[in-house]
Every structure is written in structure tokens, then in C-alpha cells.
Amino acid sequence: MEKEMDFYRKLRIKIVEWINSETGQKNKWADYILLVPDFFYLLVKLAMDSEVSMNDKAKLGLAIAYFISPIDLMPEAFLGPIGYLDDLAISAYVLNGIINNNSPEIIEKHWAGDGDALQKIRNVLAKADDMIGSGLWQKIKNTVK
């Protein structure tokens, strides 16, 4: 758990610094990338919640591992914060499944971000095709099922 929280803290600092840069301020995905640390935090908190089924925890664990792994479809090491868009889309997809299998209140209970978590998840899902490309998005959805 400490490793994940350490990752969360570093991620938040990295994203905020990028958002405040000229590049971040001009990027059309900046508002979405700002959600990345909050989605990661939500994944970790839900994975530890006793109300969440083991099947859902397994999916949460995969999403957390994908976030932490340096090897993914849109590597942050090469793309910078834009590389978190696939992590964000995967998180939203997994979180949407959690909402479908549980009471939406479980999401709200652990949401550390601003605004309505459920709406943020819906917004990311609605834009995922544009964010990462429809072909890649379809592959991700087929893999995570």
C-alpha cells in the first residue's frame, strides 16, 4: 500500500507541474490528465475495500499494475503526461464495471477529487476513443473484460 501511495504522491506532483507548464496549459487533454492521480487513488482505495468483490478487486489490481508498470501502450517515459491517457481510460473502464456491480456510493466514498466522480468516469469513457484512438480503445476493452 505504501508503494502505491508513494506513486500517487509523485504522480500528483508530476501532473500538477506539467499542467502549470506552457505545454500543459495548451494541451486539449489537460483537464483529463489532471484526473489521473485521483483515478489512481480511487483504484487503490477500492482494492482495499471489503465491500468490493474479489473479482472486482482482481480487475482493480490489474489497473493499478498497469498504472505502475513502465511498459504500456502509451509509455509515459516517451510521451510525458500524455502517456497517462491510456491508464486513465483503463481506470475509467474498470471503475465503470465496479459501479455496475456495486452501489455507486462506494465510488463516492473513496473519491478524493473535485466534482462528481461518476460524471468524471462517464466523461472519460465518452472521450476514450478520441484520447487514445478507437482501435487501441477497443483492444483495451476486450482485454479488460
C-alpha positions as CSV (number, residue, x, y, z in Angstrom):
1,M,0.0,0.0,0.0
2,E,2.8,2.4,0.8
3,K,4.4,1.9,-2.6
4,E,1.1,2.8,-4.3
5,M,0.6,5.9,-2.1
6,D,4.2,7.0,-2.9
7,F,3.4,6.5,-6.6
8,Y,0.2,8.6,-6.1
9,R,2.1,11.5,-4.4
10,K,4.8,11.6,-7.1
11,L,2.2,11.3,-9.8
12,R,0.2,14.2,-8.4
13,I,3.3,16.5,-8.3
14,K,4.4,15.5,-11.8
15,I,0.9,16.2,-13.3
16,V,0.5,19.5,-11.5
17,E,3.9,20.7,-12.6
18,W,3.0,19.7,-16.2
19,I,-0.4,21.3,-16.0
20,N,1.2,24.6,-14.9
21,S,3.7,24.5,-17.7
22,E,3.1,26.2,-21.1
23,T,2.8,22.8,-22.8
24,G,0.3,21.5,-20.2
25,Q,-1.8,24.7,-20.4
26,K,-2.1,24.4,-24.2
27,N,-2.9,20.7,-24.3
28,K,-6.5,19.8,-25.1
29,W,-6.4,16.8,-22.7
30,A,-5.1,18.8,-19.7
31,D,-8.3,18.6,-17.8
32,Y,-8.5,14.9,-18.3
33,I,-4.8,14.3,-17.3
34,L,-5.5,16.2,-14.1
35,L,-7.9,13.4,-13.2
36,V,-5.1,10.8,-13.4
37,P,-3.9,10.9,-9.8
38,D,-7.4,10.9,-8.4
39,F,-8.4,7.9,-10.5
40,F,-5.3,6.0,-9.3
41,Y,-6.1,6.9,-5.7
42,L,-9.6,5.6,-6.2
43,L,-8.4,2.3,-7.7
44,V,-6.2,1.7,-4.7
45,K,-8.8,2.6,-2.1
46,L,-11.4,0.4,-3.8
47,A,-9.0,-2.5,-4.0
48,M,-8.7,-2.4,-0.2
49,D,-12.5,-2.0,0.5
50,S,-14.1,-5.1,2.0
51,E,-17.4,-4.4,0.2
52,V,-15.7,-4.9,-3.2
53,S,-15.8,-8.5,-4.6
54,M,-12.7,-10.5,-5.2
55,N,-13.4,-10.5,-9.0
56,D,-13.6,-6.7,-9.0
57,K,-10.5,-6.5,-6.8
58,A,-8.6,-8.5,-9.4
59,K,-9.6,-6.0,-12.1
60,L,-8.6,-3.1,-9.9
61,G,-5.3,-4.8,-9.2
62,L,-4.7,-5.1,-13.0
63,A,-5.5,-1.5,-13.5
64,I,-3.1,-0.5,-10.6
65,A,-0.4,-2.7,-12.0
66,Y,-0.8,-1.1,-15.5
67,F,-0.5,2.4,-14.0
68,I,2.7,1.5,-12.1
69,S,4.3,-0.5,-15.0
70,P,6.8,1.4,-17.1
71,I,5.7,-0.8,-20.1
72,D,2.3,0.0,-21.5
73,L,0.6,1.0,-24.8
74,M,1.3,4.7,-24.4
75,P,4.6,4.9,-22.4
76,E,4.9,8.0,-20.2
77,A,8.7,7.8,-20.4
78,F,8.4,8.8,-24.1
79,L,5.2,10.7,-24.2
80,G,5.3,12.5,-20.9
81,P,1.9,13.0,-19.1
82,I,0.0,12.4,-22.4
83,G,1.1,8.8,-21.9
84,Y,-1.3,8.6,-18.9
85,L,-4.3,8.8,-21.2
86,D,-4.4,5.0,-21.7
87,D,-4.0,4.5,-17.9
88,L,-6.9,6.9,-17.4
89,A,-9.1,5.2,-19.9
90,I,-8.4,1.7,-18.5
91,S,-9.2,3.1,-15.0
92,A,-12.5,4.6,-16.1
93,Y,-13.4,1.3,-17.8
94,V,-12.7,-0.8,-14.6
95,L,-14.3,1.8,-12.4
96,N,-17.5,1.7,-14.5
97,G,-17.6,-2.0,-14.0
98,I,-17.3,-1.5,-10.3
99,I,-20.2,0.9,-10.4
100,N,-22.3,-1.7,-12.3
101,N,-21.5,-4.4,-9.8
102,N,-21.9,-2.2,-6.6
103,S,-23.7,0.7,-5.3
104,P,-22.4,4.0,-6.8
105,E,-21.9,5.3,-3.2
106,I,-18.8,3.1,-2.9
107,I,-17.1,5.2,-5.6
108,E,-18.2,8.5,-3.9
109,K,-17.0,7.2,-0.5
110,H,-13.4,7.0,-1.8
111,W,-13.3,9.8,-4.3
112,A,-10.6,12.4,-3.4
113,G,-11.0,14.6,-6.4
114,D,-13.2,17.6,-7.2
115,G,-16.7,17.3,-8.6
116,D,-18.8,14.2,-9.2
117,A,-16.8,11.1,-9.6
118,L,-19.4,9.2,-11.5
119,Q,-19.7,12.1,-14.0
120,K,-15.9,12.2,-14.4
121,I,-15.8,8.5,-15.1
122,R,-18.6,8.9,-17.7
123,N,-16.8,11.8,-19.3
124,V,-13.5,9.8,-19.7
125,L,-15.4,6.9,-21.2
126,A,-17.2,9.2,-23.7
127,K,-13.8,10.6,-24.8
128,A,-11.7,7.5,-24.7
129,D,-11.9,6.9,-28.5
130,D,-10.6,10.4,-29.1
131,M,-8.0,10.2,-26.4
132,I,-6.2,7.0,-27.4
133,G,-7.7,6.0,-30.7
134,S,-10.6,3.7,-31.4
135,G,-8.6,0.7,-32.4
136,L,-6.5,0.8,-29.2
137,W,-9.5,1.6,-27.1
138,Q,-11.4,-1.5,-28.5
139,K,-8.3,-3.7,-27.7
140,I,-8.2,-2.4,-24.2
141,K,-11.9,-3.1,-23.6
142,N,-11.6,-6.6,-25.0
143,T,-8.6,-7.3,-22.8
144,V,-10.1,-6.0,-19.5
145,K,-13.5,-7.7,-19.8
